Amino acid sequence: SGSSDPYCLVKVDNEVVARTATVWRSLNPFWGEEYNLRLPRGFHSFAVYVLDEDAIGQDDVIGKVSLSRQQILAEPRGVDSWLSLVPVEPDKEVQGEIHLELQVPEQGHPRVLRCHLIEARDLAPRDLSGTSDPFARVSCCGHTLETAVVKKTRFPRWHQLLEFELAEGELGEAVLSVEVWDWDIVGKNDFLGQVEFSLDAICGNPTKGWFQLLPFPSAAEEQGGQLGALRLAVRLVEDRVLPAPYYQPLIQLLTEPILCPAQPPTGTALAVLEEVTSGESRQDVATKLVKIFLGQGLAVPLLDYLITHELARTTDPNILFRSNSLASKSMEQFMKAVGLPYLQQLLQPALNRIFEEKRYVELDPSKMELSRGRRISFKGSLSEAQVQESSLELLKGYLGDIVDAIVGSVEKCPLLMRVAFKQLRQRVEERFPSAQHQEVQYFSISGFLFLRFFAPAVLTPKLFGLRERHAEPRTARTLLLLAK
């Protein structure tokens, strides 16, 4: 068909930790999915594989993007860019670890490098049986030794000691290379991974442990974007969580303007926080503030405080809460934290119906495919006006279900949300009391409730836990028109 059905697999040290939804019939897929992964402290690599889902047979691998831990750490704000996909060559895809003990005594003549190859685990399967026949090859200063072959396993145990006599002056910049191979009786052996050590680092300092097997450097060469590119935002954050009493001074500082409102508002910690927070980090700050204040039972007073200060700065009611201020972002995060189960219960029936019916809906004449009209009528192709009329009736029906569900859900709406919106209405009414602005108090609520809560959930149901997968193109177009 000239297109693909792409999805992504996220791997950490060759272990699959996440899978995106499939975007059907697209060469320019958008996922918009975010994962928070708890990683082992010593992880080595992070990779995203892009695959094409096939209904019959095995899914095709399109390409991958791979980042080492060092590459991610080198960017304090994280990696956020288009990265070219590189081909995935099965023979160069390695995985697993090797258990080694290395030692070079400080004294003695001649100096002897002792390499104890203990075992390996989780090696890549290279044989049709789903296993391998692994052996290790150790090279140093022009000399090479090999272990025995252990047949039909991905978890070999060698327990072999290999020794190298080192001539004077060979310790300088010499490198010890340990490679693992799959032995084949016919044809050439398959590479399973390697690890390298500087002899300087080993000398007088015995090294023992599990080491990640890495591919040959040539396996990561760029291919000039011939396979396409993946837009990726990756950030590595190390959180050290201390016992609760350590945070009391900070919590007291943040809650002080809420609990003691008599102090001047400009010098409070919350006011300073809003001033120094950049636009790109404001959502993170808002999320953490809402969590802290929910934990203290002060989320509604926090929103009231932020909204009051936002109102004091706003002179034109037509632009009220339209910016991504700390008040707007905090209200948005508050609704997600408090109202997500309510949202799911409310919208799920109507959205399930849209996904199941898969009706053709289009209002824009320039985007219409009139042959699709045969799915609406058995009388042949329809005119633009007929498709518009049919589409409008469908959208009205879907919208009617959603609006009826919203209007009938007052008692199901979380109490905290209702209290927050009641306070919001009162504050807006106090700030713009004139008769010409009497509707602003309601627009301010609908701006949050519809534009930042209901409409985004209708547009991308998967991101709000309403569907397991993203919509295919036809349904996605219906959701877009419905959200508008």
VEXMI-369873 format. One record per residue: x, y, z of N, C-alpha, C, CB in turn; residue in three letters. Coordinates in steps of 0.05 Angstrom, whole numbers, plus 5000, padded with zeros to 4 digits. Glycine has a CB too. Example, Ala and Ser with C-alpha at 12.3 -4.5 7.8 and 13.67 -1.06 7.14 Angstrom:
REM residues 2
526448865156524649105156526449345156522649115181ALA;525749555142527349795143525850015157528249885114SER;
REM end
This chain:
REM residues 484
501649765000500050005000501750255000498150005024SER;504450225002506150465003506350585030505150664983GLY;505350455050505550565078506250345097502950705086SER;506450405122507150215143505150245166510050245153SER;505350055185503750065210505750065233501749815212ASP;507050295237509350295255508650305285511050535249PRO;510350175301510250195330513150185340508549975343TYR;513550255365516250255376516550065400517050535385CYS;518849935402519649785425521849935439520549495418LEU;521649975465523650115481525249895496522450325501VAL;527849905493529549705506531649845524530949525485LYS;532149735547534349815564536149575568533249925592VAL;538649605559540549375560539349125547541349315589ASP;538049175524536848955507534448825520538948745503ASN;533348925541530948815553528649005545531148785584GLU;526448895534524149055526522749155551522248895508VAL;522449415554521149535577518549685571523049725592VAL;518049735545515649875537515049835508515850185544ALA;512449865500511649845472509550055467510549565466ARG;509850215446507850415440505550285425509150635422THR;503450435421501250345404502150345375498750525408ALA;500750195359501250195330499650425317500349925317THR;501050575300499650785284499250675256501351055283VAL;496750635249496050485224496450655199493250385226TRP;497450535179497750645152498950925152495050655138ARG;501450945161502751205163505751175160502051345190SER;506951355145509851375144510851605161510851415115LEU;508951755173509651985191508051955217509052255177ASN;508551745232506951695255507451885278507351405265PRO;505351955293505652105318504751925341504052375317PHE;506351895361505551735385504951905409507851535392TRP;506652095415506152265438506052115465503552425434GLY;507351885466507251725490509651775508507051425483GLU;509151775534511251835553511551615573510652105568GLU;514051525579514551315598516451405619515651065583TYR;515851345644517751385666518751115674516351535690ASN;521351065668522450805673524350815696523950705648LEU;524050635715525950605737528250425729524550505764ARG;530650535726532850385714534850305736534250555693LEU;536150075732538349995750540550205748539349715743PRO;541850245771543950455772546150425751545150455800ARG;546850175745549050125726548250065698550749915737GLY;545950155688545150075661547050195641542250175656PHE;547150075617549050155597547850295573550649915587HIS;545650195562544650305538541550315537545550145514SER;540550505521537750545518537250555488536750815532PHE;535250395478534750385449531850385443536150135437ALA;531050495421528250485411528350365383526950775410VAL;526950145381526649995355524050075342526949685359TYR;524050145317521550205302520949965285521850465285VAL;518549855288517649615273515149665258517349375292LEU;514649505237512249525221510549275228512849535190ASP;508149325239506449095248505248965224504249195268GLU;505348695223504248545201502148355213506448385185ASP;499848335200497748155209498547865205495048215194ALA;500147815185501047535179504047535180499947445151ILE;505247345193508047315195509347495215509347375168GLY;511947515214513447665234513547965227516347565236GLN;513448135247513548425243516348495232513048585269ASP;516348695213518848785201520148995218518348885172ASP;522748975221524349175235525149395216526849055250VAL;524349645221524949865203527749975210522850085205ILE;528350015236530850125244530850185274531550385229GLY;533050295284533150345312534750595318534450105327LYS;534350705342536050925352537150825379534351195356VAL;539750845382540950735407542650955420542750495400SER;542350985446543851185461545151045485541951415471LEU;547751105489549050995512548451175537552150985508SER;548851055560548451215585550051465585549151035610ARG;552551455575554251685574553251905556557151605565GLN;552051825533550852015514548552165527549951875489GLN;546952025542544652155555545552335578542651945566ILE;547552245594548552405616549952655606550352235633LEU;551052645582552552875572550753115566554052805546ALA;548153075565546253295561544653335586544353225536GLU;545353535603543953575629540953605626545053815643PRO;540053725604537153765600535953535584536654025585ARG;537553335578536553105563536953135534533653065570GLY;536552915519536652915490533852965480537752635480VAL;533653165462531053235450531453325422529553455467ASP;531353135403531853205375531052975357534853265371SER;531253035331530852825310533352665308530052945283TRP;533152395310535452225308535052025286535952075335LEU;537051995268536751815245536551525254539151855226SER;534751385241534551095246536950955232531850985236LEU;538050755246540250595233539150315230542850595251VAL;540250165210539249895206539849705229540349785180PRO;538149515232538549305253539549055238535849245269VAL;542048995243543248755231543348535252546048815219GLU;541848315248541648105268544348015279540147875257PRO;546347995260548947885269550448075287550647825245ASP;549548335288550948525304549348615328551648775288LYS;546948495331545348545355546248365378542248505349GLU;547448475398548548315419547048375445551548365423VAL;547148185464545948225490547348055510542848155488GLN;546648095535547747925556550248045569548447665545GLY;551247885589553547975605555447745609552548085633GLU;557947805615559947605620561147655648562147605598ILE;561747435662562747445689565747385688561347245708HIS;567447585695570347565693571747635719571247745670LEU;574147525721575947615742578747655730576147405766GLU;579747905731582247985718584248075739581748205697LEU;586747995734588848065754591548075741588847865777GLN;593048295747595948315739597448385765596348535716VAL;599048205776600548265801602348495796602048015810PRO;602748665817604448895815607448815813604049075839GLU;608148585826610848495826611048235810611848445856GLN;613548155805613947905791615247945764611447755788GLY;616847735756618047745729618047465718620947865730HIS;616847415695615347615680612647675693614947525650PRO;611447905686608747975695606747795680608048275690ARG;604747685695602847505683599947615686603047225696VAL;598647645664595747725664594047465667595047875638LEU;592547455688590747225693587947315687591047125723ARG;586747175668583947235660582246985666583747315630CYS;580547005687578846785695576046825682578646765726HIS;575346665663572746685650570846495665572846615619LEU;569046605679567346445697564846355682566546605722ILE;563146545672560646465659559546705644558646365679GLU;557446665629555946885615553046825618556846905585ALA;551347025613548546985616546947155595547547065644ARG;544647055588542747195570544047275544541747445584ASP;545647085532546847145506544747135484549046935500LEU;545347265462543447265439543346985427544347475418ALA;540946885420540646625406541546655377537846515408PRO;543346485368544246505340543546255324547246545340ARG;542646035337542045795323539045755320543245545337ASP;538145595302535345545297533945435322534845355273LEU;535445305339534345185363533645395384536244985375SER;534345655379533845865399536045885420531245815413GLY;538345745415540545765433543045835418541045485448THR;545445805430548045845416549945645427549046135421SER;552345635414554545465423556845655430555345245400ASP;556745785453558646005458561445915468557546185479PRO;563346065459566146045470567246335471567945865452PHE;569246375488570446635491573246645479570546715521ALA;573846865467576546915455577747155469576346955423ARG;580047115481581447335495583947415481582047245525VAL;584247675475586547775461587947995477585747885433SER;590647985477592248185491595048185480592248135522CYS;596048425473598748465464599548265441600648435488CYS;597748225423598348055400598047755404601048105391GLY;597147675428596747395434593747345438598347315460HIS;592947105430590047035431589746755443588747055403THR;587846725461587246465473584146435473588346445502LEU;583246185472580346135471579545935493579446035443GLU;577045955501575945755520574745525504573745895538THR;573745325518572345105505569545205496572044865525ALA;568345065478565645125468563644975487565245035438VAL;561645135495559445005511557044985493558845175538VAL;556044745488554044705467551244775477554144415458LYS;549644885459546744925462545945055488545344655459LYS;546845305492546045445516546445745511547745355541THR;544945905525545346195526546546285553542646345520ARG;547046085570548146135597550545955602545946095619PHE;552645985586554945805589556545845615556845845565PRO;557745625624559545635647562245515638558445485672ARG;564345685638566945595629568745525653568245805611TRP;569045705672570845675695573645605685569745455714HIS;574645765665577245715654579045955661577145675624GLN;581545895667583546105673585546115649585046045700LEU;585646345637587546385614589646585623586046495589LEU;592146525617594346695627596046795603596146535647GLU;596947045606598647175585601147285599597047405571PHE;603447205588605947325598606347595584608447145592GLU;606847805600607048075590610048155590605448275606LEU;610948235566613748335564613948605577614648345535ALA;616348685584616848955595615949165576619848985603GLU;614549365586613649585569610949545556615649655549GLY;609749305559607249255545604849355560607048955540GLU;605249445585602949535600601949815591603549545630LEU;603649965578602950245571600050295564604550325548GLY;599450285538596650325529595450075519596550545506GLU;596449845528595449585519592549545528597149355529ALA;591049395511588149345517587749045517586349485495VAL;586148955537585348675538582548665526585348565567LEU;582148495505579548465492578448185498579848515462SER;575948175507574547915511572147915493573747885541VAL;572147725474569947695455568547435459571047715425GLU;565947435455564347185457563147125430562047215479VAL;563546865421562646785395560946535397565046725377TRP;559246505377557646265374559046085353554646325364ASP;559845845362561345665344559445525325562945455361TRP;560145525299558545395279560345185265557445595258ASP;559244945261560844735248561044785218559444465252ILE;559144925206559145005178558945305176556844865162VAL;560645425160560545715157562145855180557645815157GLY;561946125180563546275199562046295226564346545189LYS;563546335247562346375274560846635276564546355295ASN;558846645293557246885296558147035321554246815299ASP;558347295318559247475340557047505361560147745329PHE;557747485387555747515409556247755426555747255426LEU;558547885423559148125439561948135449557248135463GLY;562748365459565548405468565648595491567348495445GLN;567848595506568348795527571348835527567248695555VAL;572249085532575049145531575949275558575749335508GLU;578549235565579549345590582349455584579649135613PHE;583049675597585749785595587449635616585850085601SER;589849535608591649395626592549575649594049285612LEU;592749835644593550025665591550015688593750305654ASP;588949985681586849985702586849735718584150025689ALA;587749515706587749245719590149215737587649025699ILE;592449325729595049285742594849365772597249445728CYS;595249175790595149225818592449275829596849455825GLY;590449245812587649295821585849075810586749585812ASN;585648845823584048625812581248705805584048395832PRO;580348615782577648695773575948445771577848835745THR;573548445784571748225782568848315781572148035807LYS;567248185765564448265764563148185738564148565768GLY;560648265735559148215710559448465692556048165716TRP;560048415667560548635648558648605623563448645639PHE;557548835616555648835593557148785567554249105591GLN;556148595551557348545525556448755505556548265514LEU;558348865490557749085471558248995442559449335478LEU;556949135423557449065395560049175385555149165377PRO;560949085361563149215348562449505343563949065322PHE;564349685344563749975338562350015312566250135339PRO;562949855291561849895264558849845264563149705244SER;557749715285554949655285553249905289554249455307ALA;554450125299552850365305553350585285553550465333ALA;554450525261554950735241552350845231556650625219GLU;552351105227549951245216549651175187550251545220GLU;547151165178546551105150545351345135544650865148GLN;545851585146544951835133541951865132546051825105GLY;540451755150537651805151536051665129537052085150GLY;537151465116535751335094533251195103537551145079GLN;533251105128530950955139528951145153531850745159LEU;529451405153527751585167528951675193524951465172GLY;527451825209528451925234526351905255529452215231ALA;527151905280525351875303525752125321525851615319LEU;523552255327523652485346523352375374521452705340ARG;525452425390525652295416526452495437527652065415LEU;525252485460526052655483526652465506523852865491ALA;529252455514530152265535531652425556531952045523VAL;530852385581532252525603532752325625530652765613ARG;535252325635535952145657536052315683538652005652LEU;534452245702534252385727534752195750531552535731VAL;536452275769536952105792535652245816540052065797GLU;533652115827532252225851533252085876529152185847ASP;534052245895534752135921532552215941537652235931ARG;531052025950528752085967529652045996526351895960VAL;529452266011530252256040527752216057531652526047LEU;528152146083525852126101524152386102526752046129PRO;521552356106519752586105520552826121517052496114ALA;521652796146522353036162524253226148523552956188PRO;526053116130527953286116526553496098529853116099TYR;524153436090522753616071520853816085521053456051TYR;520653796111518753976125519454266122518753906155GLN;521954346123522554636119521654736092525554696123PRO;522054576071521154656044518154676043522254456023LEU;516854466053513854466052512754706068512754206064ILE;514054766091513154996107513455256091514755006133GLN;515755276077516255516061514155546038519055506049LEU;513455326025511555336003508755386013511655075987LEU;507955276036505255296045504755546062504455056062THR;506955686069506655926086504756136075509356056090GLU;504956206049503056416038500156316038503856496010PRO;499756056038496955946038495855956067496955666027ILE;497555876086496655856114496756126128498355656129LEU;498556306118498756576130498456786108501456606146CYS;496056826098495757006075496257296080492956976064PRO;496857376105497157666111499757776100497057706141ALA;501857596095504357706086504257806057506557486089GLN;506057986049505958096022506357876002508258316018PRO;504757865981504857645962507357635944502457655944PRO;508657865940510857875920513357725930511558155914THR;513757705956516257585965515957295974517257745988GLY;513657175969513256895978514756705960510256825978THR;515156465970516556255955515056185929517056005972ALA;512456185931510856115907511156335886507956075914LEU;511156585894511356805875514156795861510957075889ALA;516256755877518956735866519156495847521056715889VAL;517956275855517956025839516756075811516555805853LEU;514556225810513356275784515156455767510556415788GLU;516456645780518256835765520556685752519257055783GLU;521756505767524256375757523756125741526056305781VAL;521156035739520555795724520255855695517955655735THR;521755715678521555755649519155615638524155665634SER;518255685614515855565602516055265599515355685576GLY;518555165591518854885586518754715611521454835571GLU;519454835634519454675659516954735676521954735675SER;515254905667512954985684511054755690511455215671ARG;510754575670508954355675510054165696508554195648GLN;512654115696513953955717513554075744516953915711ASP;514054335746513754475771510854465781514654775769VAL;508954515763506054505770505354225780504354585746ALA;506354015766505653735774506653685802506953535754THR;509053765808510153715835508753885856513253775835LYS;508154135850506654305869503954175876506254585858LEU;502554085856499853975860500053725878498453905834VAL;502153555873502453315889503053385918504753145877LYS;504853585922505553665949503153765964507753875949ILE;501653945951499354065964496953875968498454315949PHE;496653685949494653475953495353305978494453295928LEU;497953255981498853106004498453256030501753036002GLY;498453516029498053676053495053756057499753936052GLN;493353666038490553736040490054026033489453676067GLY;491854146017491654436012491554495982493954586024LEU;490754305965490754345936488854565928489954085922ALA;486454565939484454775931485455055940481754715943VAL;486355095964487555355971489855435954488355356000PRO;491555245945493755305927492655425901495455065922LEU;490755285889489555385864488355665868487455185853LEU;486955695890485755955896487856175897484155945922ASP;490056115910492256305912493456375885494556195931TYR;494056175869495256225842493256365824496055955830LEU;490756285825488756415807488356705815486056265809ILE;488256765841487957045850490157215840487857055881THR;492657115840494857275831494857295800497557155840HIS;493957095787493657105757491557315750492856825746GLU;489357325764487257525759488257805764484857465777LEU;489857845784490858105791492658215768492458105817ALA;493958035753495658125731494158155705497957925727ARG;491658065704490158065678488258295677488657795675THR;488458455656486558675652484458615631488158925644THR;485158445612483258375590482058105596484658375563ASP;479358085602478157825608478157635585475357875618PRO;478557735561478457555537480957375535478257725512ASN;483057445550485457275549485957145575487957445541ILE;483957135592484257025619484856715618481657065635LEU;486956635631487856355633488556235606485656195647PHE;489056395586489756285560492756215558489056485538ARG;494456345575497256285574497956035591498956525584SER;500255925587501155695603502555785628503055515586ASN;501055935644502156045669502255815690500556285679SER;503455875713503455675734500655615744505255775758LEU;498955815744496155775752494655585733494656035755ALA;494955635707493655465687494655185687494055585659SER;497355155688498554885689497854735714501554905686LYS;497654875737496954745762494054645762497454935786SER;492254805750489454725748489254475730487754955738MET;490754485708490754265689491754005703492554325665GLU;493954015717494953785731493153695754497753835742GLN;491853885767489953815788487653655777488954075802PHE;486553735754484353595742485153315735483253745718MET;487553275724488453005717488852835742491053015702LYS;489952955763490452795788487952715802492252965806ALA;485952895802483552855818481252735801482553115830VAL;481152815775478852745759479152535738477952985746GLY;481452395736481852205715479851975715484752095716LEU;479251845738477251635739474451735730477051515767PRO;473851985738471252105730471252145699470852375744TYR;473452245688473552285659473252025644476252415652LEU;474551815653474451555640471651445641476451365652GLN;470351455664467651355666465651515648466651375696GLN;466251775645464451945631464651905600465052235637LEU;467051895590467451895561467651615548469852055554LEU;468251415564468851155552466551035535469350955574GLN;464051045544461950935527461751065499459250955541PRO;461751335499461551485473463951425455461251785478ALA;466351425467468751375450468851085440471251445466LEU;468050905457467950615448466150585424466950435471ASN;463850735424462050715401463350825376459450875408ARG;464851045378466151165355468250975343467451435362ILE;469750845361471850665352470650415339473650575376PHE;468450325350467150075339465750125312465149965359GLU;464450365309462950415285464850485261461050645289GLU;467050625266468950695245467650825221470450445235LYS;465751005226464351145205466051355191461751275216ARG;465551405166467051605151465751875156467051545120TYR;467452055168466452325175468452535164466152355206VAL;467452725148469152935137467353185130470652845112GLU;468253415140466753665134468253845114466353815160LEU;470853795110472453965093472353855064475353985103ASP;471153995045470953895017473653825005469554095000PRO;475753965012478353915000479553645010480354145006SER;478453535031479553285042477653045038480153315072LYS;475453095024473452885020474352675000470853005012MET;473852425006474152204986471252104981476051974997GLU;470152204959467252154955466651854950466252314931LEU;468651704942468151414939467551284965470551274925SER;468551414988467951305014464951315020469551455036ARG;463551485005460651515010459151265007459551734993GLY;460251074992458850824988458450675014460350644968ARG;460150735033459750605060457350725074462350645077ARG;456450965064454151095077451551015062454551395077ILE;451850985036449450935020450050714999448451195006SER;448050564992448350354971447650464944446450114978PHE;447150724941446250844916448650944900444351064921LYS;451150884908453450974893454751204908452651064865GLY;456551344894458051564906456151794913460251664887SER;456751944934455152164943456452424936454652154974LEU;454952634936456052904930457353014956453853094920SER;458853234952460153364976458053444996461753614967GLU;455853554987453753645005452553415021451453794990ALA;452153185008451052955021452952845042450352735001GLN;455652835035457552745055457752935079460352715042VAL;457653195073457653385095455253355113457753675083GLN;452953325101450453295116450553035133447953285098GLU;451452815121451652565136453652585159452352335117SER;455952715152458052745173457052925196460552865160SER;455653135189454653315210452753175228453353565197LEU;451053005217449052865233450552665252447052705215GLU;452552535241454052345258455452495281456152195242LEU;456752725274458152875295456252985316459653115282LEU;453853065308451853165327450952935345449453285312LYS;450752705334449952475350452052405371449352225332GLY;454552395362456752335380456952545402459452305365TYR;456852805393457053025411454753025431457253295396LEU;452452955421450052945439450452745462447552875423GLY;451552515455452152315475454052415496453252055463ASP;456152555487458252655505457052885523460652755490ILE;455653065511454553295526452453195546453253505507VAL;450753005538448752895557450252755580446952685542ASP;452352615574453852485596455052685615456152305584ALA;456152915604457353115621455253255638458753325603ILE;453053335625450853475640449653295662448653565621VAL;449553035657448352865677450252755697447052635663GLY;452752865698454752745715455452925739457252695699SER;453753115745454453305767455153165793452153495772VAL;453552965800454052825825456552645824451652655832GLU;457352565800459752395797462352565797459552235772LYS;462152815790464452995789465753005817463753275779CYS;468352955819469652955846469153215861472652915842PRO;468653185887468053415904470253635902467653325932LEU;472753545903474953745902474853915877477653595904LEU;474153785854473953945829471754145831473553755805MET;469454065842467154245844467854485862464654095854ARG;469154425884469954645903471854835889471154525929VAL;473854725874475754885861474455065840477954715847ALA;472554955825471155115804469355325817469554935786PHE;468155265840466455455854468155695862465055325878LYS;470555645873472355855881473256015857474755745896GLN;473855875835474756015811472556205801475355805789LEU;470056115801467856295791467556535809465256135791ARG;467856495835467556725854469856925850467556625883GLN;472256835846474557015843474357175817477156855843ARG;473457035795473157185770470957385771472556985747VAL;468757315785466457505789467357745805464157365803GLU;469057705825470057935841471958115824471557835866GLU;473557985806475458145791474058295768477657965779ARG;472058175755470658305733467658315740471058155706PHE;466858495757464058495768462058635749464058645794PRO;462858775728460958925712459158735696462459115692SER;456858845688454858685674455858575648452258845670ALA;457558735634458558655608460458415610459958885594GLN;461358355634463258135637462057905653465758235651HIS;459357905655458157705673458557415663455157755675GLN;459057375637459457105627462357005631458757085598GLU;464157185637467057115640467456895661468757355646VAL;465856915683466156725705465556435696464356795728GLN;463856405675463156145665465156055643460356135654TYR;466056255627467956195606470656095619468556435589PHE;471356205642473856125655473655835664474356305679SER;471355745673471055465681471055285656468455425697ILE;469555365635469455195611472155185597467255295592SER;473755405600476355405588478155185599477755675592GLY;477855145625479354925638478054655632479654965668PHE;475454635638474154375638473954255610471354415649LEU;473454425590473154325563475754335547471054485548PHE;477154565547479454595530481854435541480254885527LEU;482054405567484454275579483754005591485654455600ARG;481353915589480653655603479053475584478953715628PHE;476653555576474953385560475953365531472053485560PHE;476553595518477353595490479953445485477653885480ALA;482053485501484453325496484053025499486653415515PRO;482252945517481652655521480152545497480052615547ALA;478452705485476952615461478952595438474652815454VAL;480852785436482752795414484752565415484253065414LEU;485752495438487752285441486952105465490652395444THR;485051935462484051775484486151605498481751595475PRO;488051505482490051325494491651465516491951215473LYS;492351725512493951865531492451915558494852135520LEU;489851865558488251905583487251635593485952095578PHE;488351415582487551155592484751065583487651145621GLY;483751185562481051125552481050895531479751365540LEU;483350855518483650645498486450525501483150745469ARG;486750275493489450155495491150235471489149855496GLU;489950315449491550385425490550645414491350165404ARG;492350775398491551015384489450955362493951155371HIS;487951145355485851105334487251075306483851345333ALA;485950905289486950895261486051155247485850635246GLU;487151215223486751485212483951585209487951485185PRO;482051415201479251505197478051585224477551285184ARG;478351415244477251475270478651725282477551235289THR;481351745278482851975288481752235276485751955281ALA;480952235251479752475238477052545251479452435207ARG;475452335257472852385270473352505298471352115273THR;475252405312475852505339476752805338477952335354LEU;478452865317479353135314477053335309481453155291LEU;475353255291472953425285471153455309471353315261LEU;470853235324469153235348470453415370468852945359LEU;473053405373474353565393474153865386477353485396ALA;474353925360474054205352471254305358474654235322LYS;
REM end
